[in-house]
Amino acid sequence: MGKLTRKEVEEIAMLARLHLEPPELDAMQEELGAILAHFRTIAVADTTNVEPMTHAVPMHAPLRPDVPEPSLPVAEALRAAPRRDGDLIVVPAILPGAE
């Protein structure tokens, strides 16, 4: 994969809901290209004998027991919802044409 095109950077900015001015688009094109170049370097590393891990350093993160507890009443759960449709929370569509 070569350098990112201006159109690709504009599409990424749109997906991230960022408004970038032309100089910012130029800077992002260079910065994202450099990031992708680093990933290409990492991708060729031989990881055949490397055990998969979830964290870069040893970590102990105890989890609480998964015990069922009473839920909020529907009215209380929906109290702060900006838009509702019956017992559902209405959110903006994120996919084009999914309105």
C-alpha positions in Angstrom: 0.0 0.0 0.0 1.4 3.4 -1.0 0.9 6.8 0.3 -2.6 7.9 1.4 -4.4 10.0 -1.1 -6.0 13.3 -0.2 -9.4 11.8 -0.9 -8.7 8.9 1.6 -7.7 11.4 4.3 -10.9 13.4 3.6 -12.9 10.2 4.0 -11.2 9.2 7.2 -11.8 12.7 8.6 -15.5 12.5 7.6 -15.8 9.1 9.3 -14.2 10.6 12.5 -16.5 13.6 12.2 -13.6 16.0 11.9 -13.6 19.2 10.0 -10.1 19.7 8.7 -8.9 22.7 6.8 -6.7 22.2 3.7 -3.4 22.7 5.6 -4.6 20.2 8.3 -5.5 17.7 5.6 -2.0 18.0 4.2 -0.5 17.4 7.7 -2.8 14.4 8.3 -1.9 12.9 5.0 1.8 12.9 6.0 1.2 11.8 9.6 -1.2 9.0 8.8 1.1 7.9 6.1 4.0 7.7 8.6 1.8 5.7 11.0 0.9 3.2 8.2 4.6 2.9 7.3 5.3 1.9 10.9 2.6 -0.7 10.7 4.1 -2.1 7.5 7.5 -2.4 9.3 5.9 -4.2 12.2 3.8 -6.5 9.9 7.0 -8.2 8.5 8.3 -9.1 11.9 8.5 -12.9 12.5 6.1 -13.7 15.4 6.0 -17.5 14.8 7.3 -18.3 18.4 5.7 -15.3 20.2 2.9 -16.2 22.5 -0.2 -13.9 22.1 -0.8 -11.4 24.9 -3.4 -8.9 25.9 -1.1 -6.3 27.4 2.5 -5.2 26.8 3.4 -5.6 30.5 2.2 -8.1 33.0 -1.1 -6.9 34.5 -3.4 -8.2 37.1 -6.9 -6.9 36.7 -9.3 -8.8 38.9 -12.9 -8.8 37.7 -15.9 -8.7 40.0 -18.1 -11.9 39.9 -20.7 -11.8 37.2 -23.8 -12.0 39.4 -27.3 -11.0 38.1 -28.7 -8.0 39.8 -32.0 -6.1 39.4 -32.2 -3.8 36.4 -33.4 -0.2 36.4 -37.1 0.3 35.8 -37.7 1.2 32.2 -39.0 4.7 33.0 -35.8 5.5 35.0 -33.5 4.1 32.4 -35.2 6.3 29.7 -35.5 9.4 31.8 -32.4 11.1 30.4 -32.8 9.8 26.8 -33.0 12.9 24.5 -35.3 11.0 22.0 -37.5 8.0 22.6 -39.8 5.8 20.6 -41.8 3.9 23.2 -39.4 1.9 25.3 -36.5 2.5 22.8 -33.8 5.2 22.8 -33.6 6.9 19.3 -30.0 7.6 18.2 -28.7 9.3 15.0 -27.9 6.9 12.1 -24.2 6.4 11.5 -24.4 4.6 8.2 -25.3 6.6 5.1 -28.9 5.8 4.0 -29.8 4.1 7.3 -32.1 6.9 8.4 
